[in-house]
Amino acid sequence: MELPRSPDSPAYARRLVRERLGRGPTDEAELLASELVTNALVHTDRGPIRMAIEVDGGVVRVEVRDADPRPPELADPAPEDEHGRGLALVEALSERWGVDRRPDGKVVWFELSR
């Protein structure tokens, strides 16, 4: 699914995850998808943002693709910082996550057990 470069896209991503999963780890998947879409909006300024949701047996995989080839970096925010915790949430709540470089950018993904 292609998402618009809009402040509404993280909420749209959460809704798509909820509709696709119906049951299972929807709260975690919604939160993490929202974080990845937010990162794509904040840290990239060109090209489309695409999201894929796959369910294979007991595994849910969500991928967010953007046109920036630079991989995301885990931040070390100070307690008073308002930003910088998204990837830490992805790392803490997902079973696996990673970044795949593509000729046209990258895909950041996470997996959860259903």
Sequence and secondary structure as in RCSB ss.txt:
>XXXX:A:sequence
MELPRSPDSPAYARRLVRERLGRGPTDEAELLASELVTNALVHTDRGPIRMAIEVDGGVVRVEVRDADPRPPELA
DPAPEDEHGRGLALVEALSERWGVDRRPDGKVVWFELSR
>XXXX:A:secstr
 EE SSTTHHHHHHHHHHHHHSSSSHHHHHHHHHHHHHHHHHH  SS EEEEEEEETTEEEEEEEES  S     
   TT SS  HHHHHHHH SEEEEEEETTEEEEEEEEE 
